[in-house]
Amino acid sequence: MAIQVPTETELAPTVSRRDFLAFCSLMAGALALPKSSEELIRNALTNPKRTPVIWLELQDCAGCSEAFLRSSSPTAAEVVLDILSVDYHETIMAASGRRAEEAKEATIAAGGYLLVVEGSISLDEDAGYCCVGGKSSVQLLKEAAKNAIAVVAVGNCATFGGLPKARPNPTNAVGVMDLIKDKPVLNIPGCPMNPVNLTATVVHFLTFGALPAMDALNRPMFAFGHLIHDNCERRGHFSAGEFVKDWGDEGHRLGWCLYKMGCKGPMSYHNCPTVRFNEGTNWPIGAGHPCIGCSEPGFWDLETYEPLELVEFTPPSQYPGIVPPEELITPVGAAIAGGTLGLIVGAAGAFAYDMVNKKSGMELKHDDELTGPEEHPDSK
Amino acid sequence: MAKIAIDPITRIEGHLRLEVEVADGVVTKAWSSSTMFRGIELILQGRDPREAWTFTQRICGV
């Protein structure tokens, strides 16, 4: 009996109409586009002409590929693999050896493709730290970037050098934008990158024919426009001065702020708190571990468990400080004193104010007089 | 005697090259080489031991 081989039309599309429409809405949301853009996205994604993609893996761990291939439902990978023609990707392609390299060369010769790069590039070409098909990583990247429309670097290794570039950078590793200067390079850092951000970038590219707006580090603004700290579900605890001080302490069990355990959320631009990972299931801070700052250059050389010195972010002075009052007189005391002085104009005013305070039973106390809840005036 | 080299080996994580010598349809000699090095052992030296897991976890992402 002859074996029934499914034709290409029977294999595609792998996604139902309903899931496809839901995906278009999700993408419009991820890109912060108006609802009217959904139709544009639908039209772009149903274009029968599929954009070719070359996915280069250099000094990588395939973690970004895995994140992408195992992404959420309707699987972004399904939709993207339906709308793109992934001509070269070592981890998933059927061909090996010479045939694999020929497929890549044919796509490069035809041009008009999108180049995705995963993993860093070793500048020590003669040392042979990263070779595929007998070519060094520098050579591979330059060849593949030559005719590409745009280059998308995924993961912290391809964007900023990542793990291989960590001190002492044994292989002289760099990111894509350190080498490719004549092409638009878009960076989607993360360790791994969040697949939603790659998918949304691809959708934006197919819909508008251009890469999305980027920040100074070439990261798309829709995904890297806000600090993790801005949208963190534990931000309220930061503002209230409630911090985890040791693993498994009461604050840790109650889900308090991980700043003092070394959280890099206040310096990391990423959309993890809103998009999360594994189909929106959870994210590191949600699981009780401080953010390691994987969207930022050089994060591997930060002390994971040492608190950051807050430079960019200063809590408003009316919030309790991050050091408890018994350890330091916070600006709150000074603010209250200053405010009182401003309010009281002249002796009459001061007298009236004093009377009101006495009537209501309130007493203004400076921070250094407050010793703890057990000696609060109400408990006397 | 024929010599065959397959590079890259696909559908695996990492970079692998295979070279084999074939005589009368039988492989007589074979060499496999891992063609990528990052030096994670060197990077780990002198770091806080509590951080080691974040580095070693990235040896393979599959």
Interface residues (C-beta under 8 A of the other chain):
Chain A: E57 L58 Q59 D60 C61 A62 G63 C64 S65 E66 A67 E90 T91 I92 M93 A94 A95 S96 G97 R98 A100 E101 G128 Y129 C130 C131 V132 G133 G134 L163 P164 A166 R167 P168 P170 T171 A173 C191 P192 I292 W300 E303 T304 Y305
Chain B: A5 I6 D7 P8 I9 T10 R11 I12 E13 G14 H15 R17 T35 M36 F37 R38 G39 I40 L42 I43 D48 R50 E51 T54 F55 R58 I59 C60 G61 V62
